[in-house]
Amino acid sequence: MRTFTVRLISARAAARANAAMITAGMLLVLTLAGCGGHDADDQDARDRPVAITEITPTATASRSTPTPTASRAASRAATAGASTRPGSAAGLVGAGAAAGGRPYCGASRDVEEIVVESWSSGAFRVSLRPTVASRKAPRTATTQVLWSAIGACVPGVGTAASAESLHQQLACHQALAQIRSGDGYATGDTYDLESWRPPMTPNSFPTWISTRCGNTLGTDPAGGPARVYRPDGVAARYPVRGEHG
């Protein structure tokens, strides 16, 4: 009888242990399945177009975002001077050219090309051609990446008197990047940032819309530009038209 009792108890203990293992395994499977479901939802959320009602202008970026470029060397140069406070003129110094390095105005993950138009009066326009992926990327972080790319291309743009206005124009263009107009984009093929536009006040989404990203502010320079060029000395790959032509 003693032997039978001991074996019975052992059998019951083993059964309980097996049941516990099966239950734990089921919980693990359910947990992993749940994680996969959230990942799919998050991917859908990232891929869907941005609605106008979701856009809220902000003066600062929430975190520093490295600038992806065609090479590691260009990436290090572009990231070196990236600011975590791109909303104020004092914090708008770009990298690369602004830091005394060799300018780079060519292709990267977010930029197809950057071209400058300059007038004899000293006025200038920076035309940045974004990639399709850049147009769909988060606005605040991407604005910072694009601004860093501009700083790596255009010497002194971050310390120019018009720096704050240029950055506002860039943020506005990126906010409206996915809006279609006819066969193209409402922003045009390029984001055209113009030195003669005063800052938009207040720097808010309604102001962006009412001024068309600042296009109704300031006085356009007389005549065409005296020079159209890439500061890195490479010939421009695309014509500069943007929303102006």
C-alpha positions as CSV (number, residue, x, y, z in Angstrom):
1,M,0.0,0.0,0.0
2,R,2.8,2.5,0.8
3,T,4.4,1.8,-2.6
4,F,1.2,2.3,-4.4
5,T,0.5,5.6,-2.6
6,V,3.9,7.0,-3.4
7,R,3.6,6.1,-7.1
8,L,0.1,7.6,-7.3
9,I,1.3,10.9,-5.7
10,S,4.3,11.0,-8.1
11,A,2.0,10.4,-11.1
12,R,-0.3,13.3,-10.0
13,A,2.7,15.6,-9.5
14,A,4.0,14.8,-12.9
15,A,0.6,15.5,-14.5
16,R,0.5,18.8,-12.8
17,A,4.0,19.7,-14.0
18,N,3.1,18.7,-17.5
19,A,0.0,20.9,-17.4
20,A,2.0,23.8,-16.2
21,M,4.5,23.4,-19.0
22,I,1.7,23.3,-21.6
23,T,0.1,26.4,-20.1
24,A,3.3,28.3,-20.1
25,G,4.0,27.3,-23.7
26,M,0.5,28.5,-24.8
27,L,1.1,31.8,-23.1
28,L,4.4,32.3,-24.8
29,V,2.8,31.6,-28.2
30,L,0.0,34.1,-27.5
31,T,2.6,36.7,-26.4
32,L,4.7,36.3,-29.6
33,A,1.5,36.5,-31.7
34,G,0.5,39.6,-30.0
35,C,3.8,41.3,-30.7
36,G,3.6,40.4,-34.3
37,G,0.1,42.0,-34.5
38,H,1.3,45.2,-33.1
39,D,4.2,45.4,-35.5
40,A,1.9,45.1,-38.4
41,D,-0.4,47.8,-37.0
42,D,2.6,50.0,-36.5
43,Q,3.8,49.4,-40.0
44,D,0.4,50.3,-41.4
45,A,0.4,53.5,-39.4
46,R,3.8,54.5,-40.7
47,D,2.8,53.8,-44.3
48,R,-0.5,55.6,-44.4
49,P,-0.6,59.2,-45.8
50,V,-0.4,62.1,-43.4
51,A,-3.7,63.9,-43.0
52,I,-3.8,67.7,-42.9
53,T,-5.6,67.6,-39.5
54,E,-2.7,65.7,-37.9
55,I,0.0,68.4,-38.7
56,T,1.0,70.6,-35.8
57,P,4.0,72.9,-36.4
58,T,6.7,72.7,-33.8
59,A,9.7,74.9,-33.3
60,T,12.1,72.2,-32.1
61,A,12.8,68.6,-32.9
62,S,12.3,66.0,-30.2
63,R,15.6,64.3,-30.7
64,S,18.7,64.5,-32.8
65,T,18.4,62.6,-36.1
66,P,21.5,61.5,-38.0
67,T,21.7,62.5,-41.7
68,P,21.9,59.5,-44.0
69,T,24.1,60.2,-47.1
70,A,25.6,58.3,-49.9
71,S,28.8,57.5,-47.9
72,R,29.9,57.1,-44.3
73,A,32.2,60.1,-44.7
74,A,29.4,62.3,-45.9
75,S,27.1,61.0,-43.1
76,R,29.7,61.9,-40.4
77,A,30.1,65.4,-41.9
78,A,26.4,66.0,-42.1
79,T,25.8,64.8,-38.6
80,A,28.6,66.6,-36.9
81,G,26.9,70.0,-37.0
82,A,23.2,68.8,-36.8
83,S,21.3,70.9,-34.2
84,T,18.8,69.6,-31.7
85,R,17.2,73.1,-31.7
86,P,16.4,73.9,-35.3
87,G,13.7,76.4,-34.5
88,S,16.0,79.3,-33.6
89,A,18.4,81.0,-35.8
90,A,21.3,80.5,-33.4
91,G,20.8,76.7,-33.6
92,L,20.5,76.4,-37.4
93,V,24.2,75.9,-38.3
94,G,24.3,73.0,-40.6
95,A,27.2,70.6,-41.1
96,G,29.8,69.9,-43.8
97,A,30.2,73.2,-45.7
98,A,29.1,75.3,-42.7
99,A,31.8,73.5,-40.5
100,G,34.5,74.2,-43.1
101,G,34.3,70.7,-44.8
102,R,33.9,69.9,-48.4
103,P,30.3,70.7,-49.6
104,Y,28.1,67.8,-50.7
105,C,24.9,68.5,-52.6
106,G,24.1,65.1,-54.1
107,A,21.9,62.1,-53.6
108,S,21.2,60.5,-50.2
109,R,18.2,58.5,-48.8
110,D,16.2,61.8,-48.3
111,V,17.6,64.1,-50.9
112,E,18.0,63.8,-54.7
113,E,19.9,67.1,-55.1
114,I,20.3,70.6,-53.7
115,V,20.8,73.5,-56.1
116,V,21.4,77.2,-55.3
117,E,20.2,80.2,-57.4
118,S,21.8,83.5,-56.5
119,W,21.1,87.1,-57.5
120,S,23.5,90.0,-57.8
121,S,21.6,91.7,-54.9
122,G,22.7,89.0,-52.6
123,A,19.3,87.2,-52.5
124,F,19.4,83.5,-53.0
125,R,17.1,80.5,-53.3
126,V,18.0,77.0,-52.1
127,S,16.1,74.3,-54.1
128,L,16.1,70.9,-52.4
129,R,14.7,68.0,-54.4
130,P,13.4,65.4,-51.8
131,T,13.1,61.7,-52.5
132,V,9.7,60.0,-52.4
133,A,10.7,58.2,-49.2
134,S,11.5,61.6,-47.6
135,R,8.1,63.0,-48.5
136,K,6.5,60.1,-46.6
137,A,8.8,60.3,-43.6
138,P,7.9,61.8,-40.2
139,R,7.8,65.6,-40.5
140,T,9.8,66.9,-37.5
141,A,12.7,64.4,-37.7
142,T,12.9,64.6,-41.5
143,T,12.9,68.4,-41.5
144,Q,16.0,68.2,-39.2
145,V,17.7,65.7,-41.6
146,L,17.0,67.9,-44.6
147,W,18.2,71.0,-42.8
148,S,21.4,69.2,-42.0
149,A,21.8,68.2,-45.6
150,I,21.3,71.8,-46.7
151,G,24.0,72.9,-44.2
152,A,26.3,70.3,-45.6
153,C,25.8,71.7,-49.1
154,V,25.5,75.5,-48.7
155,P,28.3,77.3,-46.9
156,G,27.1,79.6,-44.1
157,V,23.3,79.0,-44.6
158,G,22.8,78.2,-40.9
159,T,24.2,81.6,-39.8
160,A,22.6,83.6,-42.5
161,A,20.2,86.4,-41.5
162,S,17.4,84.5,-43.2
163,A,18.1,81.2,-41.5
164,E,15.0,81.1,-39.3
165,S,12.8,81.9,-42.3
166,L,14.5,79.3,-44.5
167,H,13.9,76.7,-41.8
168,Q,10.3,77.6,-41.4
169,Q,9.8,77.3,-45.2
170,L,11.5,73.9,-45.1
171,A,9.2,72.7,-42.3
172,C,6.2,74.0,-44.1
173,H,7.1,72.2,-47.3
174,Q,7.8,68.9,-45.5
175,A,4.4,69.2,-43.8
176,L,2.7,69.5,-47.1
177,A,5.0,67.1,-48.9
178,Q,2.3,64.5,-49.8
179,I,-0.4,66.9,-51.0
180,R,-1.0,66.3,-54.7
181,S,-1.7,69.0,-57.3
182,G,-2.6,67.9,-60.8
183,D,0.1,65.4,-61.9
184,G,2.6,66.5,-59.3
185,Y,2.9,67.8,-55.8
186,A,1.6,71.1,-54.4
187,T,5.2,71.9,-53.3
188,G,6.5,71.3,-56.8
189,D,9.3,68.9,-57.4
190,T,11.6,70.9,-55.1
191,Y,11.3,72.6,-51.8
192,D,12.3,76.2,-52.7
193,L,13.6,78.2,-49.7
194,E,14.1,81.9,-50.4
195,S,16.2,84.3,-48.5
196,W,14.0,87.3,-49.1
197,R,11.0,85.9,-47.3
198,P,10.6,87.2,-43.7
199,P,9.8,84.8,-40.9
200,M,6.1,83.6,-40.7
201,T,4.5,85.0,-37.6
202,P,3.1,83.2,-35.8
203,N,4.9,80.1,-37.0
204,S,1.7,78.0,-37.1
205,F,0.0,75.8,-39.6
206,P,-2.7,78.4,-40.5
207,T,0.1,80.9,-41.2
208,W,1.8,78.3,-43.4
209,I,-1.4,77.8,-45.4
210,S,-2.4,81.5,-45.7
211,T,1.1,82.5,-46.9
212,R,1.7,79.4,-49.0
213,C,4.9,78.5,-47.0
214,G,5.9,82.2,-47.0
215,N,5.5,82.7,-50.8
216,T,3.2,85.6,-50.3
217,L,5.7,87.4,-48.0
218,G,8.5,89.7,-49.1
219,T,9.4,91.1,-52.5
220,D,10.8,88.9,-55.2
221,P,14.2,90.0,-56.6
222,A,14.1,91.7,-60.0
223,G,15.0,89.6,-63.0
224,G,16.4,86.1,-63.1
225,P,19.2,84.7,-61.0
226,A,22.8,85.6,-62.0
227,R,23.9,82.1,-61.2
228,V,22.4,78.6,-60.8
229,Y,24.8,76.0,-59.4
230,R,25.6,73.3,-56.9
231,P,28.1,74.5,-54.2
232,D,30.0,71.2,-54.5
233,G,31.0,72.1,-58.0
234,V,29.1,69.2,-59.6
235,A,26.8,70.0,-62.6
236,A,23.1,70.1,-61.6
237,R,21.2,66.9,-62.6
238,Y,17.7,68.4,-62.7
239,P,16.2,71.6,-63.9
240,V,15.1,74.0,-61.0
241,R,11.4,74.6,-61.3
242,G,9.6,73.8,-58.0
243,E,6.3,75.5,-57.4
244,H,7.5,78.5,-59.3
245,G,7.5,77.1,-62.8
